[in-house]
Amino acid sequence: MVAALISLFNFKKGDARLVKTALTRIDRRRLTVRVELEHSLIRFNTRLSVKRHAVVVAKPAALGPELLAGSYVRFKVPDDPHKEVRLQVTTPHFNLTNNQPVFLCTVPTAFAPSSQRKSDRFDTSRFTNLRIELPSHGGEFRVLDISQQGCRISTPFPRPREHLPPTEPIGDAVLRMGRNVSVPLATAVPRTYDGRTVGMSFAVDPNGDNRKLLMHLLRSLETAQREALRAEAL
């Protein structure tokens, strides 16, 4: 029993050393990391510095109350993308001596399990002209966020599950980008429900330029997000 505990302790100690080595390498090589704030659609490029008892992360000026003490951020190790690091925020806002905003995190003791996310989602709630048309299910619905594989829509229904049953494929869905651009979807499937919103998976109709149009939209959203959340290098 004692030998097993010692072995487990040594294993955890070794794992912690590997994470610290990876973080120190990122720091010394001044590598940029793409950070995601968990349970949000917020992502940004930044740099970090490793101290004895904390990881210091450069903070975009536009990042405000979304970052809370106790929340988590995560990123893939730039030169080893199969490994992910998850940091718990201890101090959401701190100014260095040069007045650069940063936030402080605990030093992790292990690599994080993979998030398994296949593609990034982007917040589109500020757009009123990005909609999904579902002719057989009540008309058009505003798209609140979107990725390559799906989206989340706002509905007027108090119980949207009754109007958009889970896992029931919808074959006449169309993604509309403004008045002039339409992207037919081969299928759209309701998956999750939260109040009046519905999360859907979809597949773009493979014909024509449909996939190119969707990818152009996603690249534009990513560019806008990078410009809005830019951190000064440490």
C-alpha positions as CSV (number, residue, x, y, z in Angstrom):
1,M,0.0,0.0,0.0
2,V,2.8,2.4,1.0
3,A,4.8,1.5,-2.2
4,A,1.7,2.2,-4.3
5,L,1.2,5.6,-2.8
6,I,4.8,6.5,-3.3
7,S,4.6,5.3,-6.9
8,L,1.5,7.5,-7.4
9,F,3.1,10.5,-5.8
10,N,6.2,10.1,-8.0
11,F,4.0,9.8,-11.1
12,K,2.1,13.0,-10.3
13,K,5.3,14.8,-9.5
14,G,6.8,13.7,-12.9
15,D,3.6,14.9,-14.7
16,A,3.8,18.3,-13.0
17,R,7.4,18.6,-14.1
18,L,6.5,17.9,-17.7
19,V,3.8,20.6,-17.7
20,K,6.2,23.1,-16.0
21,T,8.8,22.3,-18.7
22,A,6.3,22.9,-21.5
23,L,5.2,26.2,-20.0
24,T,8.7,27.3,-19.5
25,R,9.5,26.4,-23.1
26,I,6.6,28.5,-24.3
27,D,7.8,31.4,-22.1
28,R,11.5,31.3,-23.2
29,R,10.7,30.9,-26.9
30,R,8.0,33.6,-26.7
31,L,5.5,31.4,-28.4
32,T,2.0,32.6,-29.0
33,V,-0.8,30.5,-27.6
34,R,-4.5,30.5,-28.6
35,V,-6.4,30.7,-25.4
36,E,-10.0,29.7,-24.9
37,L,-12.1,30.9,-21.9
38,E,-14.1,27.8,-20.9
39,H,-17.9,27.9,-21.1
40,S,-17.7,30.9,-23.5
41,L,-17.1,31.7,-27.1
42,I,-14.1,33.8,-26.2
43,R,-10.7,33.0,-27.7
44,F,-7.6,35.1,-28.1
45,N,-3.9,35.0,-29.0
46,T,-1.6,35.8,-26.2
47,R,1.8,35.2,-24.5
48,L,2.6,34.0,-21.0
49,S,5.3,34.1,-18.5
50,V,6.0,31.4,-15.9
51,K,6.8,32.4,-12.3
52,R,7.5,30.2,-9.3
53,H,3.9,30.2,-8.1
54,A,1.9,31.6,-11.0
55,V,1.5,31.7,-14.7
56,V,1.2,35.3,-15.9
57,V,-1.0,35.7,-19.1
58,A,-1.2,38.9,-21.2
59,K,-4.8,40.1,-21.1
60,P,-6.6,41.8,-24.1
61,A,-7.8,45.2,-23.1
62,A,-11.3,44.4,-24.3
63,L,-11.6,41.4,-22.1
64,G,-13.8,42.5,-19.2
65,P,-16.1,40.9,-16.7
66,E,-16.2,37.5,-18.5
67,L,-12.9,36.5,-16.9
68,L,-13.6,35.6,-13.2
69,A,-11.5,34.3,-10.3
70,G,-12.0,30.5,-10.3
71,S,-12.7,30.3,-14.1
72,Y,-10.5,28.3,-16.4
73,V,-8.7,29.0,-19.6
74,R,-7.1,26.4,-21.8
75,F,-4.8,26.1,-24.9
76,K,-2.9,23.6,-27.0
77,V,0.8,23.5,-26.6
78,P,2.0,25.3,-29.8
79,D,4.9,22.9,-30.6
80,D,3.0,19.8,-29.3
81,P,-0.7,20.3,-30.2
82,H,-1.7,16.9,-28.8
83,K,-1.1,18.3,-25.4
84,E,-3.5,20.8,-23.7
85,V,-3.0,23.0,-20.7
86,R,-5.8,24.1,-18.4
87,L,-5.2,27.1,-16.1
88,Q,-7.3,28.2,-13.2
89,V,-7.6,32.0,-12.9
90,T,-6.7,33.4,-9.5
91,T,-6.5,37.1,-10.3
92,P,-8.6,38.2,-13.3
93,H,-6.9,41.6,-13.6
94,F,-3.5,42.7,-12.6
95,N,-1.2,45.5,-13.9
96,L,2.5,45.0,-14.4
97,T,4.9,47.8,-13.5
98,N,4.6,49.0,-17.1
99,N,0.8,49.1,-16.7
100,Q,0.3,46.2,-19.0
101,P,-2.9,44.3,-18.1
102,V,-2.4,40.6,-17.3
103,F,-4.2,37.9,-15.4
104,L,-2.7,35.4,-13.0
105,C,-3.3,31.6,-12.9
106,T,-2.1,28.7,-10.8
107,V,0.6,26.5,-12.2
108,P,-1.1,23.2,-13.3
109,T,0.2,19.9,-12.1
110,A,-0.9,17.8,-15.1
111,F,-1.9,18.2,-18.8
112,A,-5.6,18.6,-19.4
113,P,-7.8,16.0,-21.1
114,S,-8.6,17.0,-24.7
115,S,-11.6,19.2,-25.1
116,Q,-12.7,17.0,-28.1
117,R,-14.1,20.1,-29.8
118,K,-13.8,19.6,-33.6
119,S,-14.2,23.2,-34.6
120,D,-14.4,26.7,-33.1
121,R,-17.8,28.3,-32.5
122,F,-18.3,32.1,-33.1
123,D,-20.7,34.5,-31.4
124,T,-23.1,35.9,-34.0
125,S,-25.7,37.3,-31.5
126,R,-25.0,40.9,-32.6
127,F,-26.1,40.1,-36.2
128,T,-29.7,40.3,-37.1
129,N,-29.3,39.2,-40.7
130,L,-27.8,35.8,-40.1
131,R,-30.6,33.3,-39.9
132,I,-31.6,29.7,-40.5
133,E,-34.8,29.2,-42.5
134,L,-36.8,26.1,-41.6
135,P,-39.9,26.3,-43.9
136,S,-41.4,23.1,-42.5
137,H,-40.9,24.2,-38.9
138,G,-42.1,27.7,-38.5
139,G,-40.0,30.1,-40.6
140,E,-36.7,31.8,-39.9
141,F,-34.7,31.9,-36.7
142,R,-31.8,34.1,-35.7
143,V,-28.4,32.4,-35.4
144,L,-26.7,33.2,-32.1
145,D,-23.5,31.3,-32.7
146,I,-22.1,29.1,-35.5
147,S,-19.3,26.6,-36.4
148,Q,-18.5,24.4,-39.3
149,Q,-20.8,21.6,-37.9
150,G,-23.7,23.5,-36.4
151,C,-25.2,26.5,-34.7
152,R,-27.5,27.7,-31.9
153,I,-30.7,29.5,-32.8
154,S,-33.2,31.7,-31.0
155,T,-36.8,30.7,-31.2
156,P,-40.1,32.3,-30.1
157,F,-41.3,29.0,-28.6
158,P,-41.5,28.6,-24.8
159,R,-41.0,24.8,-25.3
160,P,-39.0,24.6,-28.5
161,R,-38.6,20.8,-28.1
162,E,-42.2,20.4,-29.2
163,H,-41.7,22.3,-32.4
164,L,-38.2,21.1,-33.2
165,P,-38.0,17.5,-31.8
166,P,-34.6,16.2,-30.8
167,T,-32.5,14.2,-33.4
168,E,-35.2,14.7,-36.0
169,P,-33.5,15.6,-39.3
170,I,-34.8,18.7,-41.1
171,G,-34.2,18.5,-44.8
172,D,-35.3,21.9,-46.0
173,A,-33.0,24.1,-43.9
174,V,-31.2,27.1,-45.5
175,L,-28.6,29.3,-43.9
176,R,-29.2,32.9,-45.0
177,M,-26.5,35.6,-44.8
178,G,-28.2,38.9,-45.4
179,R,-30.6,39.3,-48.3
180,N,-28.5,38.0,-51.1
181,V,-26.5,34.9,-49.9
182,S,-28.1,31.6,-49.1
183,V,-26.4,28.3,-48.2
184,P,-28.7,25.3,-48.5
185,L,-28.1,22.6,-45.8
186,A,-28.2,19.0,-46.6
187,T,-29.6,18.3,-43.2
188,A,-30.1,20.1,-39.8
189,V,-30.7,18.2,-36.6
190,P,-31.9,19.7,-33.2
191,R,-29.6,18.5,-30.4
192,T,-29.8,20.6,-27.3
193,Y,-32.2,23.0,-25.6
194,D,-31.7,25.9,-23.3
195,G,-34.8,28.1,-22.6
196,R,-36.0,29.2,-26.0
197,T,-32.7,28.5,-27.8
198,V,-31.9,25.3,-29.7
199,G,-28.5,23.9,-30.6
200,M,-28.4,22.2,-34.0
201,S,-25.9,20.2,-35.9
202,F,-25.9,20.6,-39.7
203,A,-24.2,19.5,-42.9
204,V,-23.8,21.9,-45.8
205,D,-25.2,20.9,-49.1
206,P,-22.0,19.8,-51.0
207,N,-23.1,21.3,-54.3
208,G,-21.9,24.6,-55.7
209,D,-20.0,27.1,-53.5
210,N,-22.0,26.4,-50.4
211,R,-19.1,25.2,-48.3
212,K,-16.9,28.0,-49.5
213,L,-19.5,30.5,-48.5
214,L,-19.7,29.1,-45.0
215,M,-16.0,29.0,-44.6
216,H,-15.7,32.6,-45.7
217,L,-18.2,33.6,-43.0
218,L,-16.2,31.7,-40.4
219,R,-12.9,33.2,-41.4
220,S,-14.4,36.7,-41.3
221,L,-15.8,36.0,-37.8
222,E,-12.4,34.7,-36.6
223,T,-10.6,37.7,-38.0
224,A,-13.0,40.1,-36.3
225,Q,-12.5,38.2,-33.0
226,R,-8.7,38.4,-33.3
227,E,-8.8,42.1,-33.9
228,A,-11.2,42.8,-31.0
229,L,-9.2,40.7,-28.5
230,R,-5.6,41.4,-29.0
231,A,-3.2,41.1,-26.1
232,E,0.1,43.1,-25.9
233,A,3.2,40.8,-25.8
234,L,4.8,40.4,-22.4
